[in-house]
Amino acid sequence: MNSHVDGGTEPLEVAQYIERLIHKKSWKAHYYFGKFGQRIGVPLKWFLPQNFYENLMRKYNKMD
């Protein structure tokens, strides 16, 4: 799992994203940042059954 974390988003990209958000006139309640698999995880958790979601995340993170 550490190799997956090490291959994450660069801090500079995160800082640039936050800077763009700071300059927005209106904000949403939540913002998701990262690669597609990371961004999609939170909304999926809202409507998928817990066991299915956990199995999906285990496979995505190669923990099986």
C-alpha positions in Angstrom: 0.0 0.0 0.0 2.9 2.4 0.6 3.9 2.3 -3.0 0.3 3.4 -3.9 0.6 6.3 -1.4 4.0 7.3 -2.7 2.5 7.5 -6.2 -0.1 10.0 -5.1 -0.8 13.6 -6.1 2.1 16.1 -5.9 1.8 18.7 -3.1 2.2 21.5 -5.7 -0.9 20.3 -7.6 -2.9 20.3 -4.3 -1.7 23.8 -3.5 -2.6 25.1 -6.9 -6.1 23.6 -6.6 -6.6 25.1 -3.2 -5.5 28.5 -4.5 -8.1 28.3 -7.3 -10.7 27.5 -4.7 -9.8 30.4 -2.5 -10.4 32.8 -5.4 -13.9 31.4 -6.1 -16.9 33.7 -5.3 -19.2 30.8 -4.3 -18.2 27.5 -2.8 -19.7 24.0 -2.8 -20.0 22.1 0.5 -17.4 19.5 -0.5 -14.6 19.3 -3.0 -12.8 16.1 -4.0 -9.3 16.2 -5.3 -7.0 13.5 -6.7 -7.0 10.8 -9.3 -10.3 9.5 -10.5 -10.3 6.5 -8.3 -9.7 8.6 -5.2 -12.4 11.2 -6.1 -15.0 8.6 -6.9 -14.6 6.7 -3.6 -16.5 9.1 -1.3 -19.7 9.4 -3.4 -19.7 5.6 -3.9 -19.6 5.1 -0.2 -22.9 7.0 0.1 -25.0 4.6 -1.9 -23.2 1.3 -2.1 -23.6 -1.4 0.5 -20.8 -1.3 3.0 -19.4 -4.8 2.3 -19.4 -4.2 -1.5 -17.7 -0.8 -1.0 -15.0 -2.3 1.3 -14.3 -5.1 -1.2 -14.1 -2.6 -4.0 -11.6 -0.4 -2.0 -9.5 -3.5 -1.1 -9.2 -4.4 -4.8 -8.5 -0.8 -5.8 -5.7 -0.5 -3.2 -4.5 -4.1 -4.0 -5.0 -5.3 -0.5 -6.6 -8.6 -1.5 
